[in-house]
Amino acid sequence: MNFSGLLCLTMILVQLWPCSRSQNSSAQNTVQSFTAVRRVKRGWLSEPLFVTEEQISLNPVYIGQLKTDVDKQDGNLEYILTGEGAGSIFVIDEYNGKIYVTKKLDREKKPFYALRAQVIKRSTQLPVEPDLEFIIKVRDVNDNAPQFLDGPYVATVPEMSPEGTSVTQVTATDADDPSYGNSARLLYSLVQGQPYFSVEPKTGVIRMASQMDRETKDQYLVIIQAKDMVGQLGAFSATATVTINLSDINDNPPKFQQRLYYMSVSEEAPVGTTVGKVFAEDSDTGDNAAMDYFIEGDSSDVFDIITNNETQEGIILLKKRVDYESKRRYSIQAKAVNRYIDERFLKEGPFEDTTIVKINVEDADEPPVFTSENYVMETAEGVMIGSLVGVVTARDPDYDDSPVRYSIVHSTHSKRLFSINEHNGAIVTTEPLDREIASWHNITVTATETRNPEKISEANVYVQVLDVNDNAPEFPKNYETFVCENAVSGQLIQSISAVDRDDSAEGHHFHFSLAQEATNSSHFTVKDNQDNTAGIFTGKSGFRRQEQFFFYLPILIQDNGTPPLTSTNTLTVTVCDCDTEVNTFYCRYGAFMYSLGLSTEALVAVFACILIFLVFFLAIVTIRQQQKKKPPFSEKMEEFRENIVSYDDEGGGEEDTEAFDISALRTRTVMRTRKPRRKVPSEIQSLYRQSLQVGPDSAIFRQFISEKLEEANTDPRVPPYDSLQTYAFEGTGSLAGSLSSLGSNTSDMDQSYDYLADWGPDFKQLAGMYTSHRSVGD
């Protein structure tokens, strides 16, 4: 028989449901024969079977039966159950197909189980029906309480919010099945928080129930309860606490603590002095409490008020100096206004407040006051000593009007150039003034109360020295003027100008001309260009240095001052050995030589002697440097010498381990027998002294060298390699004598230098120079 149907058993907790249908058409006839039954008092039932998980205890609970119509109740068939929980949670009676559950099931852990049933014949172990697949679903019961997983809750809502304003939402979860029954259907209620707040029963949204003022209370604790089973009897419940804070809004104006303030300020107080503070309270916080202070009325030009943003205080400052003698009392009106205003509350009134501040001026002994802080005076330069420059005036502003005493404490040359009358403040000169030295003088004058010398005030006096034409014009520099010997008449040789240290209001205008004593000279002429410059021209053609090397032209320069001043400036004209174009360097050189009284030929001779001396000196230095050079590879040879190790032992081969002492290889000790150094005999020392007085061709010098060589060969401490021994030997001088001609009474033409060619290749270049010089001279 074909058996492919799927049955599911359903009770209060467990139900059998069909899972799939067979592909075989004959399955429609066999499904009805496979039924699930339950034993009850009324007899056998074929409808679905139910059981609750609470009924499961230590004994298995019957939940249904599987039976095929081929079962003859003779025990020849065997029922087998496999799948999820088979054998551990679910068991089947192999003889009659009854299914039992042995453990309590939890839907929240596993909501269903997939099982497979088989019916086989015991004798053949072959199935008599196709395998049956079915699912056992676990039906939910209310065994879980609600939970608030997002707590604790904190919410913020602006104060004075209207009724019904949403504050926040709380949400509880229930692990029971929401699709079956009321186990997971929750209902929210307010345990604590009336009458200020309310909660929607189904959504958990908390809303404002009335308007609240933050300044009265700024925090509330609300308790919300969630019940499952729609709040029915026996339902599970949970609670959550919600902290609700009221945020501030600008609904309060500032208020001064006092309606009247009293303050005082000394008349000596400088501008910017703090006179006092006022304070207006605002119940709001943060920016809603920020305010600005203002001063209303006519006193705003004397006093000012600023806001301390940290303390929200109004600080009254002195804007202008006050004077007790002029006004002793001030009354000002200070106003505090909210910096940020909420337009929703404008109808409740202006967000500002005012107060009255009375300020008394305290009397003080003030220093004298000058009629001006800065005085500007004028005086002409060169005025007589004691001339009046100007007058300064100061007075005591106090009622007693104490007399003052004047003095000069500091200025540019003030103590030497100016003095002041201590009684009336008159400033006079004590020295002649020169505008060209200083055109302005800065003087600091003090005024001191005679009754209280500590009260001192100062004033600046600026004295301008007016110009007087007391300086004659002059050349701006020393001109270097040259004229060629072949110059033609009317040739421009120099352009000149003038400067004047005086200050001309109309500008300087200079007139140039030759002085009276030079007008009869026909050598040079002066042409005034009428633009404060003039040109110097030649008055004849041809000049000779042998006749006159320098010409001195007196130039007369006159300014346009009142009265006009004239000065005579000398222009030196040097005759130069040139055609028509002046070479400035060559002309300067010629003038220099003329001033020394030397001819060109004599100067050339001096330069030649200096050059010969330098060449000879360089040759000697080069030879000495070559003699002092060190031998090549000296440093490398020194390194090789330091690494030499000597032994006097010969081993017996690789097999000889006793004849050779390996320690000999580890020492740097030289095994060679040292020979004592022979003392230098007194004869050698005598020869050495004598060799200093003879040349290298002397027999004494050769014997000295031989002895030194023998001494080096027998010295055990000298290097084991060839070395160069150097000895300094200097003779008594050259037989040729001095080469310099500076101390010679004969000229270069009388000397013969042929002997230089016999001195060898080292003096070849020097010999060639002197030989060639003589050839040129000849």
Summary of the structure (lengths in Angstrom):
residues: 778
radius of gyration: 65.9
end to end distance: 157.9
largest distance: 178.1
contacts: 2128
relative contact order: 0.04
helix: 18%
strand: 32%
